[in-house]
Amino acid sequence: MSPIERRRVRVPRGDRQVLLLPEPAALPGLVRHNQDLLASYRFDLAGRPFGEFRAAARAEIMAMARRYARRWGFAVQRDWSEPQPIILSGHQPRPFHPGVWIKNFLAGELASAVGGVALNLSVDNDEAHVQRFRLPARDLVCKMGGEEVRMAEVEFAPHAPGVPFEEQPAGALRPETVHDVLAIVPSPAVGEAFRDCWQRLRQIVPQAASLGEAFLVARRRLEERLGLGNLELPVSHVADSEAFRLFLAVMLERREAFFAAYNDSLHEFRRVYHERSPAQPVPDLASDGPRMELPYWVWRAGGAGDVRRRRLWVEPTPGGGLALAADEEPIGRLAAADLPDAARGAERIAELWQSGWKIRPRALSMTLFVRLAVGDVFIHGVGGALYDQITDALIERLFGVKPPEFVLASATVYLPLEAYPTTPADLAAARRAVRDWLYNPDRMLPESVRRRGEARAIIEEKQRLLATRGRTREERRRIWERIRRINGRLLALAPDQPDAAERQLVEVERRLRANAILRSREYPFCLYPPDDLAAFYREAVRPRREEPRAEP
């Protein structure tokens, strides 16, 4: 059976609606299932049995996560050891909307239920291309009557095309942002929530290695105040681990199979979802003769150099080795003896790192590594769950095993703002009223007008005409013209009503436009009262605590 099956999932639309697949009660069982499945794999990886590679990778990544927590003063509730489950989640470090943040709380609750730990991966190798907060404007929200509610945008850092979060300095944060946001926040509660987050962020900026890290630590400190004890680790740190280098060395050695499996999995996804665009969900890997692209980013770090992400290309060398390039710029080589020996290949990759080159995974190559080598279950949002079916296909094609299952979690939470009670049904009714005044004014006239003798006579004539079927086109045209004139005479009996219906339609449309802004789910979580959000999350995602598994 194909690992990619068309899934019909929709983002929740109503306030405080949650989408969790599977249901919370089934999640501890899913963790057990994945543990058993991963333990059943019998292939070798990096020159050792998969189980040994995975155990070493998990120990290394968890040690890195504990060190990262202690560096920032976060509590580490207990040391980790095999076989404690690892519940993974991940997202870009910038402030995301509450539908994303629910994954962190689910990870924490699920880890507690199964006696494991939750680890959130901050995807700081993604491009820092959205550098602004979006929110409704306060002045128009407070003066709804007769005015439009507009969406405001406040830039918090300069746009840096192609630059990943980990390379954007923390000092790029605009200090004026807080004043700009507080000048337009739509309510005191929203302003208080944002001010609290901003103060926390500003305290961290001087110590943070990047703006992405500042956002990460600010969020994590808020989560700790809310009682959430997840571990955090930037993907940039994961990519600098020995385990990741070993895995990358394997992928370089198996580059042709990796290239083919990646593109074949993308093609399967497009076929199943009837996607015609070759750029969706991501473009195919490219090739130029024996030279081929692999799904990793590469750039030279720091200094005055170009820190924009470039694609990793590999090309066989005459001696049986492999040349690596950042697009067209050569960055290093692996000798023929390095390729079949993952440890030697990892050493060469480490040498590239020491010379300033960074190799980072793209989305699918990141989840390929962490789902196999680190976690017991990965919690995705709607988009991630959709696209990680491609990773499922990759795992099956590359390793011949059934992939571990993942969890889908999302939610919609509105800002605590008063919106209009107007609904789409009101819009349909208003449009119908405008049309009826044009074509069926006899239905719309007030009863007091309909009872008048003149009106009754006109309405009766119209009904007789409607019941008449003209035998020729010319007869039907004359009947239609007569009905149109009658409608005009009926409109003259209530001359203000059609204009009132038009004005009502305009008002309904205005209110629905306002509601679309006031009830958007896309505002950053830092605009929401955090304690209220945390209470909602915990009630929505709490799985049943599981009894310890008996030793065999």
Backbone torsions as a table, in degrees:
resi	resn	phi	psi	omega
1	MET	NA	139.9	177.8
2	SER	-63.8	137.6	176.9
3	PRO	-72.5	-10.7	179.2
4	ILE	-106.3	116.3	176.4
5	GLU	-125.3	140.1	-176.9
6	ARG	-62.2	121.6	179.7
7	ARG	-110.8	131.7	179.7
8	ARG	-106.9	91.6	177.7
9	VAL	-123.2	143.7	-179.0
10	ARG	-125.9	143.7	175.8
11	VAL	-62.5	135.6	176.8
12	PRO	-58.3	141.3	-175.6
13	ARG	-104.3	-35.7	-174.7
14	GLY	-84.6	160.6	-179.5
15	ASP	-61.5	129.3	177.3
16	ARG	62.0	32.4	170.9
17	GLN	-93.1	142.5	-173.9
18	VAL	-125.6	141.3	172.3
19	LEU	-117.1	116.7	177.5
20	LEU	-131.7	122.5	177.1
21	LEU	-133.9	118.5	-2.6
22	PRO	-71.5	179.3	177.1
23	GLU	-63.7	152.9	-178.4
24	PRO	-52.4	-39.2	-177.9
25	ALA	-63.5	-24.3	-177.9
26	ALA	-89.6	-7.1	-172.1
27	LEU	-69.0	-42.1	176.4
28	PRO	-57.8	-38.8	177.5
29	GLY	-65.2	-35.3	177.3
30	LEU	-64.8	-40.0	176.8
31	VAL	-60.3	-45.9	178.4
32	ARG	-60.6	-44.2	-179.6
33	HIS	-58.5	-46.8	-179.6
34	ASN	-64.9	-39.4	178.1
35	GLN	-60.0	-44.9	-179.9
36	ASP	-66.0	-40.3	-179.6
37	LEU	-63.6	-48.6	-179.5
38	LEU	-63.2	-35.2	178.6
39	ALA	-69.9	-17.4	-177.8
40	SER	-87.1	-9.4	-177.9
41	TYR	-65.6	136.0	-174.8
42	ARG	-123.0	22.0	177.7
43	PHE	-96.9	162.7	177.1
44	ASP	-93.9	150.2	178.6
45	LEU	-143.3	126.1	-179.2
46	ALA	56.9	37.3	174.1
47	GLY	81.3	13.7	177.6
48	ARG	-147.5	162.8	177.6
49	PRO	-56.6	145.1	-177.1
50	PHE	-52.8	-43.9	-178.4
51	GLY	-58.2	-39.1	178.6
52	GLU	-68.7	-43.7	178.2
53	PHE	-60.2	-45.3	-178.3
54	ARG	-63.6	-43.1	-179.5
55	ALA	-62.2	-41.4	179.3
56	ALA	-68.0	-40.7	179.2
57	ALA	-63.7	-43.8	-179.9
58	ARG	-62.5	-43.8	-180.0
59	ALA	-63.1	-41.3	-179.6
60	GLU	-67.0	-47.8	-177.7
61	ILE	-64.3	-41.1	-179.8
62	MET	-68.0	-35.6	175.5
63	ALA	-64.0	-40.6	177.1
64	MET	-62.7	-41.6	-178.9
65	ALA	-65.9	-39.1	178.3
66	ARG	-66.7	-40.8	177.3
67	ARG	-63.7	-39.3	179.6
68	TYR	-64.0	-41.2	178.4
69	ALA	-62.9	-44.2	-178.1
70	ARG	-68.7	-32.9	177.6
71	ARG	-58.6	-38.6	-178.2
72	TRP	-97.0	5.8	176.4
73	GLY	79.9	18.1	177.7
74	PHE	-80.8	143.7	178.6
75	ALA	-69.0	135.1	172.5
76	VAL	-108.3	107.4	-168.9
77	GLN	-62.8	-38.1	177.4
78	ARG	-162.2	155.7	175.9
79	ASP	-68.7	153.5	-179.0
80	TRP	-102.8	143.2	174.0
81	SER	-150.8	155.9	175.6
82	GLU	-62.6	143.2	4.8
83	PRO	-104.9	36.2	-178.9
84	GLN	-57.6	131.0	-179.5
85	PRO	-64.9	147.0	174.9
86	ILE	-115.3	119.1	179.6
87	ILE	-101.0	117.7	-174.6
88	LEU	-101.9	145.4	166.7
89	SER	-143.6	171.8	-179.7
90	GLY	-173.3	152.0	176.1
91	HIS	-168.4	168.7	174.4
92	GLN	-62.1	154.5	-173.2
93	PRO	-75.8	-19.9	-177.2
94	ARG	-65.5	158.4	-179.0
95	PRO	-58.5	121.4	-178.1
96	PHE	-106.6	174.2	-175.8
97	HIS	-82.3	164.2	-175.4
98	PRO	-60.1	-24.2	177.1
99	GLY	-66.5	-23.0	174.3
100	VAL	-84.9	-41.8	-174.7
101	TRP	-62.6	-24.8	-180.0
102	ILE	-59.6	-27.2	-179.8
103	LYS	-61.9	-38.1	-179.9
104	ASN	-64.6	-40.9	-179.2
105	PHE	-71.7	-37.6	175.6
106	LEU	-63.2	-42.6	179.2
107	ALA	-60.1	-43.4	179.3
108	GLY	-64.5	-44.7	-179.9
109	GLU	-66.2	-41.0	-179.5
110	LEU	-68.1	-40.7	177.5
111	ALA	-60.2	-41.4	178.0
112	SER	-64.2	-38.7	-177.5
113	ALA	-68.0	-30.3	-175.9
114	VAL	-107.9	9.1	178.9
115	GLY	70.4	33.0	-178.7
116	GLY	-119.5	-158.3	179.0
117	VAL	-129.8	151.0	176.5
118	ALA	-105.1	134.8	179.8
119	LEU	-129.5	119.5	176.7
120	ASN	-99.5	130.6	179.6
121	LEU	-100.4	117.0	178.7
122	SER	-85.7	114.3	-171.6
123	VAL	-82.1	73.8	-175.3
124	ASP	-83.6	-0.1	174.0
125	ASN	-88.4	-3.0	174.9
126	ASP	-74.6	158.7	-179.7
127	GLU	-71.5	134.5	179.0
128	ALA	-84.4	68.1	-170.8
129	HIS	-96.3	-14.4	176.6
130	VAL	-113.1	107.3	-172.4
131	GLN	-120.2	45.5	-178.0
132	ARG	-152.5	153.1	172.8
133	PHE	-93.4	143.5	175.0
134	ARG	-115.2	137.8	179.6
135	LEU	-162.0	157.6	176.0
136	PRO	-71.5	147.0	-179.5
137	ALA	-77.6	134.6	-174.8
138	ARG	-67.5	-43.6	-173.9
139	ASP	-61.4	-38.0	-178.8
140	LEU	-81.1	-28.1	176.3
141	VAL	-67.1	-37.3	-178.3
142	CYS	-78.5	-14.4	-179.2
143	LYS	-125.4	56.6	-172.9
144	MET	-61.0	-37.3	-171.7
145	GLY	-56.4	112.3	174.5
146	GLY	78.4	1.8	-178.4
147	GLU	-120.9	158.5	177.9
148	GLU	-82.8	143.8	168.9
149	VAL	-91.2	125.9	-176.9
150	ARG	-112.1	155.4	174.1
151	MET	-89.1	126.0	178.6
152	ALA	-104.3	150.5	176.7
153	GLU	-128.9	132.8	179.8
154	VAL	-124.3	119.8	-179.8
155	GLU	-73.8	130.9	176.6
156	PHE	-104.3	-12.0	176.3
157	ALA	-160.2	154.0	179.0
158	PRO	-63.7	145.7	176.9
159	HIS	-65.5	133.7	-177.6
160	ALA	-129.0	83.2	-175.3
161	PRO	-57.2	129.5	175.5
162	GLY	78.7	-7.9	-176.9
163	VAL	-88.3	128.7	178.8
164	PRO	-75.7	159.5	-179.3
165	PHE	-55.0	-39.5	-174.3
166	GLU	-67.4	-16.8	179.9
167	GLU	-100.8	-2.9	-179.9
168	GLN	-88.6	117.8	-176.0
169	PRO	-63.2	146.1	179.6
170	ALA	-61.6	-28.4	179.6
171	GLY	-68.5	-6.5	177.1
172	ALA	-71.6	-11.3	-179.7
173	LEU	-62.6	127.6	179.0
174	ARG	-76.1	115.7	-179.6
175	PRO	-64.4	-23.7	-179.5
176	GLU	-73.2	-10.9	-174.8
177	THR	-56.1	-43.9	-175.7
178	VAL	-61.9	-40.2	179.7
179	HIS	-68.5	-39.7	-179.8
180	ASP	-64.4	-41.1	-179.0
181	VAL	-69.9	-47.0	-176.7
182	LEU	-66.1	-20.8	178.2
183	ALA	-72.6	-18.6	-175.6
184	ILE	-127.7	2.9	-179.3
185	VAL	-58.3	142.9	-170.9
186	PRO	-82.6	-5.8	178.7
187	SER	-162.2	157.3	177.6
188	PRO	-58.9	-37.7	-179.3
189	ALA	-64.2	-40.1	177.8
190	VAL	-66.7	-42.0	178.5
191	GLY	-62.8	-41.1	179.1
192	GLU	-64.4	-41.8	178.9
193	ALA	-62.6	-44.3	-178.8
194	PHE	-67.4	-42.6	-179.3
195	ARG	-60.2	-40.1	178.9
196	ASP	-63.5	-45.4	178.7
197	CYS	-64.3	-41.3	-177.3
198	TRP	-65.5	-42.8	178.5
199	GLN	-60.9	-40.1	178.2
200	ARG	-64.6	-40.9	179.5
201	LEU	-64.6	-44.7	-177.5
202	ARG	-64.9	-31.6	177.8
203	GLN	-66.9	-28.5	-174.4
204	ILE	-89.1	-28.7	-172.8
205	VAL	-50.1	-43.8	-177.9
206	PRO	-62.6	-26.3	-177.8
207	GLN	-98.2	-10.7	-172.9
208	ALA	-81.9	143.8	178.8
209	ALA	-75.4	-20.6	-178.5
210	SER	-156.8	166.0	176.5
211	LEU	-65.4	-36.6	176.8
212	GLY	-59.7	-41.8	178.6
213	GLU	-66.9	-36.7	177.5
214	ALA	-60.8	-43.7	177.1
215	PHE	-63.2	-43.1	179.7
216	LEU	-57.2	-52.7	-174.9
217	VAL	-67.0	-38.7	178.2
218	ALA	-61.0	-44.7	177.5
219	ARG	-63.8	-42.6	-177.5
220	ARG	-65.0	-35.8	176.9
221	ARG	-67.5	-36.4	174.8
222	LEU	-65.1	-43.4	178.9
223	GLU	-61.3	-38.6	179.3
224	GLU	-64.8	-39.6	175.9
225	ARG	-62.4	-30.9	179.9
226	LEU	-85.0	3.3	175.8
227	GLY	90.5	12.9	-179.5
228	LEU	-96.8	127.8	-173.5
229	GLY	-111.3	30.8	-178.8
230	ASN	-66.1	150.9	168.0
231	LEU	-83.7	157.3	-179.8
232	GLU	-130.6	146.9	172.8
233	LEU	-155.8	125.9	174.5
234	PRO	-66.3	146.9	176.8
235	VAL	-61.3	-29.7	176.6
236	SER	-59.0	-35.5	177.0
237	HIS	-72.3	-41.2	177.0
238	VAL	-57.9	-42.4	-177.5
239	ALA	-69.2	-16.7	176.9
240	ASP	-95.8	8.9	179.4
241	SER	-82.5	156.5	175.8
242	GLU	-62.8	-38.6	-178.9
243	ALA	-62.1	-43.2	179.9
244	PHE	-65.8	-39.5	178.8
245	ARG	-63.6	-40.4	177.1
246	LEU	-62.3	-44.4	179.8
247	PHE	-63.8	-41.8	177.7
248	LEU	-63.4	-40.0	177.7
249	ALA	-60.4	-39.0	177.1
250	VAL	-64.2	-43.3	-179.5
251	MET	-66.4	-33.8	176.1
252	LEU	-67.7	-40.2	178.5
253	GLU	-67.1	-34.9	-178.8
254	ARG	-101.0	31.5	-169.7
255	ARG	-57.6	-39.7	-177.9
256	GLU	-67.0	-43.2	177.3
257	ALA	-65.9	-39.3	179.7
258	PHE	-63.9	-47.8	178.9
259	PHE	-56.9	-48.7	-177.8
260	ALA	-66.8	-43.4	-178.7
261	ALA	-64.2	-39.4	179.7
262	TYR	-61.9	-53.2	-178.2
263	ASN	-67.5	-38.8	178.2
264	ASP	-63.0	-37.6	178.9
265	SER	-67.5	-39.6	175.6
266	LEU	-62.2	-43.1	-179.6
267	HIS	-63.8	-39.0	178.1
268	GLU	-63.8	-42.3	178.9
269	PHE	-60.3	-46.5	-179.1
270	ARG	-63.6	-37.2	179.0
271	ARG	-65.7	-45.7	-177.4
272	VAL	-65.6	-38.5	-176.8
273	TYR	-97.0	9.4	177.8
274	HIS	54.1	40.3	179.8
275	GLU	-91.5	119.8	-176.3
276	ARG	-91.1	-23.8	-176.5
277	SER	-74.4	126.6	178.3
278	PRO	-71.9	-6.5	178.5
279	ALA	-94.8	-3.0	-176.9
280	GLN	-111.8	141.5	-9.3
281	PRO	-72.8	-21.4	171.3
282	VAL	-142.0	157.0	179.6
283	PRO	-68.9	156.7	171.0
284	ASP	-61.3	154.0	167.9
285	LEU	-67.6	140.9	-176.8
286	ALA	-97.2	161.6	176.3
287	SER	-143.7	156.3	177.5
288	ASP	-142.8	88.9	-172.2
289	GLY	65.0	-131.6	178.7
290	PRO	-75.5	-11.1	-179.9
291	ARG	-81.8	132.7	-177.3
292	MET	-140.6	152.3	177.2
293	GLU	-88.3	142.2	172.5
294	LEU	-119.0	155.2	-170.5
295	PRO	-80.2	65.5	177.3
296	TYR	-139.8	152.5	172.7
297	TRP	-98.0	152.5	178.1
298	VAL	-147.5	142.7	174.8
299	TRP	-161.7	163.7	176.0
300	ARG	-93.9	128.8	-169.3
301	ALA	-81.7	150.7	165.7
302	GLY	61.7	-170.1	177.4
303	GLY	64.2	-155.7	-179.0
304	ALA	-95.8	7.7	-177.0
305	GLY	-75.5	178.0	-179.8
306	ASP	-83.3	113.6	-178.1
307	VAL	-100.4	14.1	175.1
308	ARG	-71.8	145.6	-178.2
309	ARG	-68.9	139.6	173.2
310	ARG	-128.7	163.9	-177.3
311	ARG	-83.1	145.5	176.6
312	LEU	-87.1	124.6	176.6
313	TRP	-118.2	145.8	177.8
314	VAL	-129.8	148.4	-179.2
315	GLU	-147.8	131.7	177.9
316	PRO	-62.1	144.1	175.8
317	THR	-101.6	160.8	-177.2
318	PRO	-56.3	-31.1	-178.1
319	GLY	-85.6	8.0	179.9
320	GLY	92.8	5.8	177.5
321	GLY	-90.4	-157.3	-175.2
322	LEU	-145.1	127.8	175.5
323	ALA	-97.6	134.6	179.7
324	LEU	-109.9	143.0	-178.9
325	ALA	-143.0	148.5	170.0
326	ALA	-95.7	97.3	-166.7
327	ASP	55.3	-110.3	-176.8
328	GLU	-95.8	-9.1	-175.4
329	GLU	-90.0	119.7	177.2
330	PRO	-63.2	140.8	179.1
331	ILE	-123.0	-18.3	179.6
332	GLY	166.1	178.5	-178.4
333	ARG	-137.2	152.9	167.2
334	LEU	-113.5	131.3	178.9
335	ALA	-74.7	165.3	-179.9
336	ALA	-57.1	-36.6	-178.8
337	ALA	-73.4	-18.1	-179.1
338	ASP	-78.0	-27.2	-170.1
339	LEU	-70.7	-47.8	-179.6
340	PRO	-76.5	-10.3	-178.9
341	ASP	-108.9	101.4	-174.5
342	ALA	-60.9	-34.3	-179.7
343	ALA	-64.7	-42.4	178.1
344	ARG	-68.8	-39.2	176.6
345	GLY	-60.9	-41.5	178.3
346	ALA	-63.5	-34.7	176.9
347	GLU	-64.0	-42.5	178.7
348	ARG	-64.5	-38.9	178.1
349	ILE	-64.6	-38.6	176.8
350	ALA	-63.4	-35.9	177.8
351	GLU	-65.5	-36.8	174.9
352	LEU	-61.5	-42.5	178.9
353	TRP	-61.7	-42.7	-179.8
354	GLN	-65.0	-29.0	178.2
355	SER	-85.4	2.5	173.7
356	GLY	108.1	-5.2	-179.8
357	TRP	-85.2	134.8	176.2
358	LYS	-111.8	130.9	173.3
359	ILE	-114.6	122.2	-175.6
360	ARG	-125.8	147.8	179.1
361	PRO	-75.5	150.9	165.5
362	ARG	-84.0	-177.8	-171.6
363	ALA	-57.1	-51.2	-174.2
364	LEU	-72.7	-36.2	178.4
365	SER	-72.6	-25.5	175.3
366	MET	-69.5	-49.2	-179.3
367	THR	-69.7	-29.0	174.4
368	LEU	-57.7	-46.5	-178.8
369	PHE	-69.7	-52.2	-171.3
370	VAL	-72.2	-31.8	178.8
371	ARG	-70.4	-34.1	178.2
372	LEU	-81.6	-46.9	-166.0
373	ALA	-97.4	-18.0	-170.8
374	VAL	-122.2	-59.6	-167.8
375	GLY	-90.8	164.4	172.2
376	ASP	-99.9	-24.6	171.8
377	VAL	-156.6	142.7	178.3
378	PHE	-111.6	132.9	179.1
379	ILE	-100.2	117.9	-178.5
380	HIS	-108.9	159.0	163.7
381	GLY	-83.5	-171.9	-175.8
382	VAL	-63.4	-48.6	-178.8
383	GLY	-64.3	-45.4	179.6
384	GLY	-62.3	-40.0	179.1
385	ALA	-66.1	-34.1	177.9
386	LEU	-67.2	-50.0	-173.8
387	TYR	-78.3	-23.7	-179.0
388	ASP	-75.6	-3.8	166.8
389	GLN	-62.2	-26.7	175.5
390	ILE	-66.8	-39.1	175.4
391	THR	-63.5	-38.7	175.1
392	ASP	-54.6	-47.4	-179.1
393	ALA	-65.6	-36.6	177.0
394	LEU	-61.1	-46.5	-179.7
395	ILE	-59.8	-44.0	-178.9
396	GLU	-66.7	-41.3	-178.2
397	ARG	-71.0	-38.8	-175.3
398	LEU	-80.9	-36.1	-171.0
399	PHE	-119.7	-6.2	176.6
400	GLY	67.6	30.2	-178.7
401	VAL	-128.3	159.1	174.3
402	LYS	-74.2	129.8	-176.6
403	PRO	-73.6	151.4	173.1
404	PRO	-64.5	150.0	-179.1
405	GLU	-81.8	154.5	177.0
406	PHE	-119.1	172.8	-177.2
407	VAL	-113.8	142.8	175.7
408	LEU	-109.2	126.4	178.9
409	ALA	-139.6	129.8	176.3
410	SER	-155.2	164.6	-179.8
411	ALA	-157.3	162.1	172.1
412	THR	-124.3	127.4	177.3
413	VAL	-134.3	125.7	178.2
414	TYR	-83.5	150.8	169.7
415	LEU	-60.9	149.8	-179.1
416	PRO	-74.9	70.9	-178.2
417	LEU	-126.3	147.2	176.6
418	GLU	-76.4	129.1	177.4
419	ALA	-116.4	169.4	177.7
420	TYR	-72.6	148.2	175.5
421	PRO	-76.7	2.4	-177.5
422	THR	-64.8	140.1	-176.9
423	THR	-125.7	166.4	173.6
424	PRO	-57.7	-29.0	176.5
425	ALA	-64.7	-35.0	176.3
426	ASP	-65.4	-36.6	178.2
427	LEU	-65.7	-44.0	178.3
428	ALA	-60.6	-41.4	-179.8
429	ALA	-66.7	-38.9	-179.6
430	ALA	-67.8	-40.0	177.2
431	ARG	-65.4	-39.3	179.5
432	ARG	-65.7	-37.2	179.8
433	ALA	-65.5	-42.6	178.3
434	VAL	-61.0	-43.7	-179.1
435	ARG	-67.3	-40.6	-179.1
436	ASP	-66.7	-35.7	176.3
437	TRP	-63.6	-26.4	-179.8
438	LEU	-82.0	-42.7	-172.4
439	TYR	-109.7	-22.5	-176.4
440	ASN	-135.8	54.2	-178.8
441	PRO	-62.3	-22.8	178.2
442	ASP	-62.4	-28.6	177.6
443	ARG	-78.5	-24.9	-170.5
444	MET	-96.0	-19.2	-177.8
445	LEU	-60.2	141.8	174.0
446	PRO	-57.9	150.7	-176.5
447	GLU	-60.3	-34.3	179.9
448	SER	-63.6	-32.8	178.2
449	VAL	-79.0	-37.8	-178.1
450	ARG	-63.0	-27.7	-177.6
451	ARG	-79.0	-11.8	179.2
452	ARG	-65.6	148.5	-176.7
453	GLY	-59.3	-45.7	-179.2
454	GLU	-60.3	-45.6	-178.2
455	ALA	-64.7	-42.0	-179.1
456	ARG	-60.5	-42.1	-178.2
457	ALA	-64.9	-41.8	-178.9
458	ILE	-66.8	-42.1	-178.7
459	ILE	-65.4	-40.0	179.2
460	GLU	-64.7	-38.9	178.3
461	GLU	-63.4	-42.2	179.9
462	LYS	-62.1	-42.0	-179.5
463	GLN	-64.1	-37.8	177.0
464	ARG	-64.6	-40.6	179.4
465	LEU	-65.4	-39.7	178.9
466	LEU	-64.4	-31.7	179.8
467	ALA	-80.9	-9.9	-178.8
468	THR	-89.3	133.6	176.9
469	ARG	-108.3	111.6	178.4
470	GLY	-65.5	140.3	-177.3
471	ARG	-82.1	-24.0	-180.0
472	THR	-124.2	166.6	178.4
473	ARG	-62.1	-37.7	-178.8
474	GLU	-66.3	-40.3	176.9
475	GLU	-63.1	-43.0	-179.8
476	ARG	-64.9	-35.8	178.2
477	ARG	-65.2	-41.8	-180.0
478	ARG	-65.3	-39.1	177.9
479	ILE	-62.6	-43.6	-178.6
480	TRP	-64.0	-41.5	179.2
481	GLU	-63.2	-40.2	179.3
482	ARG	-65.0	-41.4	178.6
483	ILE	-63.4	-39.0	179.7
484	ARG	-63.2	-40.6	178.3
485	ARG	-67.7	-38.1	177.7
486	ILE	-62.3	-42.8	178.3
487	ASN	-58.9	-38.5	177.7
488	GLY	-63.4	-41.2	178.3
489	ARG	-65.0	-37.7	178.7
490	LEU	-67.9	-38.5	178.3
491	LEU	-62.9	-33.3	-179.5
492	ALA	-65.9	-19.3	178.5
493	LEU	-76.7	-16.7	177.1
494	ALA	-143.0	67.9	-168.2
495	PRO	-63.6	-26.0	-177.3
496	ASP	-85.3	-17.6	-171.4
497	GLN	-68.1	-43.7	179.0
498	PRO	-60.0	-41.0	178.0
499	ASP	-64.7	-37.3	178.1
500	ALA	-64.0	-37.7	178.4
501	ALA	-66.3	-39.5	177.0
502	GLU	-62.9	-44.0	179.3
503	ARG	-63.7	-37.4	178.5
504	GLN	-65.3	-39.9	177.9
505	LEU	-62.4	-44.7	178.7
506	VAL	-60.5	-40.9	-179.7
507	GLU	-66.8	-42.3	178.6
508	VAL	-62.3	-43.4	178.5
509	GLU	-62.4	-40.4	178.5
510	ARG	-62.3	-43.9	-178.6
511	ARG	-66.6	-37.8	178.5
512	LEU	-69.3	-35.5	173.9
513	ARG	-62.6	-40.9	178.0
514	ALA	-63.5	-43.7	-179.7
515	ASN	-63.0	-35.9	179.2
516	ALA	-61.4	-31.9	177.0
517	ILE	-81.3	-47.0	-177.4
518	LEU	-65.2	-28.7	-176.9
519	ARG	-109.3	22.7	175.3
520	SER	-66.7	146.2	176.9
521	ARG	-95.1	2.4	-168.8
522	GLU	-96.2	5.0	-178.8
523	TYR	-75.9	147.5	-177.8
524	PRO	-66.0	147.8	-175.9
525	PHE	-60.6	-22.2	-177.7
526	CYS	-70.6	-4.1	174.6
527	LEU	-92.6	-5.2	-174.4
528	TYR	-103.2	143.3	172.0
529	PRO	-57.7	115.5	-167.6
530	PRO	-68.6	-36.4	-177.8
531	ASP	-65.3	-37.7	178.0
532	ASP	-65.1	-43.1	177.4
533	LEU	-61.1	-46.1	-177.3
534	ALA	-61.9	-41.5	178.4
535	ALA	-63.0	-41.7	177.9
536	PHE	-62.2	-47.2	-180.0
537	TYR	-57.2	-49.5	-174.2
538	ARG	-63.5	-37.4	178.5
539	GLU	-68.2	-34.1	-175.0
540	ALA	-78.4	-30.9	-168.4
541	VAL	-113.2	-4.5	-170.5
542	ARG	-64.2	114.2	174.9
543	PRO	-84.6	165.4	178.0
544	ARG	-70.1	134.2	176.9
545	ARG	-67.7	133.8	-174.4
546	GLU	-97.8	142.5	174.8
547	GLU	-70.3	147.3	178.5
548	PRO	-57.1	143.5	178.8
549	ARG	-75.1	138.4	178.4
550	ALA	-72.2	140.0	176.9
551	GLU	-69.4	139.6	179.5
552	PRO	-68.8	NA	NA
